[in-house]
Amino acid sequence: MIRGRKKTNKLIIRLRPHGCRHKHLYDIVLSKQKSRIKGAYLDKFGIIMPHYLERRLNFNSAKIAYCVRHGAHMHPMVKRYLVKCLVN
């Protein structure tokens, strides 16, 4: 019998930054919690462009809801952007 911690791969929906200086873009991605922010990801749900005038936010809400129902956690910043989008 192997002792130690049970290996769990927690999944998290987070923002993955890219773009150029002073014009940041963020991808909404599903990745393993232990992976680097700019590292590999499992699925891409959409994009956030916070510095544009109309504050563009394009995402697939059905995919996000499916992943959350099946155990993926959501980063607080992603949750804040999604709530802003759904309220407006």
C-alpha positions as CSV (number, residue, x, y, z in Angstrom):
1,M,0.0,0.0,0.0
2,I,1.3,3.4,-1.0
3,R,1.2,6.0,1.7
4,G,1.0,9.7,1.3
5,R,-1.4,12.2,-0.2
6,K,-4.0,11.3,-2.7
7,K,-3.2,12.9,-6.1
8,T,-6.0,15.2,-7.1
9,N,-5.9,17.4,-10.1
10,K,-8.1,20.3,-9.2
11,L,-9.4,22.3,-12.2
12,I,-9.8,26.1,-12.1
13,I,-11.3,28.6,-14.5
14,R,-8.9,31.5,-14.6
15,L,-7.7,34.4,-16.7
16,R,-4.6,33.9,-18.9
17,P,-3.0,37.2,-19.8
18,H,-1.5,38.1,-23.2
19,G,-1.4,41.1,-25.5
20,C,1.0,44.0,-25.5
21,R,2.0,46.7,-23.0
22,H,-0.9,48.9,-21.9
23,K,-3.4,46.9,-23.9
24,H,-3.9,43.7,-22.0
25,L,-6.1,40.9,-23.2
26,Y,-7.2,37.9,-21.1
27,D,-8.4,34.5,-22.2
28,I,-10.8,32.7,-19.9
29,V,-9.4,29.2,-19.7
30,L,-9.7,25.9,-17.8
31,S,-6.5,24.7,-16.4
32,K,-5.0,22.6,-13.7
33,Q,-4.6,24.5,-10.5
34,K,-0.9,23.7,-10.1
35,S,0.0,24.8,-13.7
36,R,1.5,28.1,-14.5
37,I,-0.8,30.9,-15.5
38,K,0.8,31.3,-18.9
39,G,1.3,27.6,-19.3
40,A,-0.8,24.9,-20.9
41,Y,-4.6,24.9,-20.6
42,L,-7.3,22.3,-21.2
43,D,-10.1,24.5,-22.8
44,K,-10.6,28.1,-23.8
45,F,-14.0,29.7,-23.0
46,G,-13.6,33.2,-24.3
47,I,-11.7,36.5,-24.1
48,I,-11.8,39.7,-22.0
49,M,-10.6,43.0,-23.4
50,P,-10.8,45.3,-20.3
51,H,-9.0,48.4,-21.7
52,Y,-11.3,49.0,-24.7
53,L,-14.1,51.5,-24.6
54,E,-16.9,49.1,-24.8
55,R,-15.2,46.6,-22.5
56,R,-15.6,43.6,-24.8
57,L,-16.3,40.3,-23.1
58,N,-17.0,37.3,-25.3
59,F,-17.4,33.9,-23.6
60,N,-19.3,30.7,-23.9
61,S,-21.5,30.6,-20.7
62,A,-22.8,27.1,-21.4
63,K,-19.3,25.6,-21.4
64,I,-18.4,27.4,-18.2
65,A,-21.6,26.3,-16.5
66,Y,-20.9,22.7,-17.6
67,C,-17.4,22.7,-16.1
68,V,-18.6,24.3,-12.8
69,R,-21.3,21.7,-12.5
70,H,-18.7,18.9,-12.9
71,G,-16.3,20.3,-10.2
72,A,-14.2,23.1,-11.7
73,H,-13.5,26.0,-9.4
74,M,-13.7,29.6,-10.6
75,H,-11.1,32.3,-9.8
76,P,-12.6,35.3,-8.0
77,M,-11.6,37.7,-10.8
78,V,-13.4,35.6,-13.4
79,K,-16.5,35.5,-11.2
80,R,-16.4,39.3,-10.9
81,Y,-16.2,39.8,-14.7
82,L,-19.0,37.3,-15.4
83,V,-21.3,38.9,-12.8
84,K,-20.6,42.4,-14.3
85,C,-21.4,41.1,-17.7
86,L,-24.7,39.4,-16.7
87,V,-25.9,42.4,-14.8
88,N,-25.3,44.9,-17.6
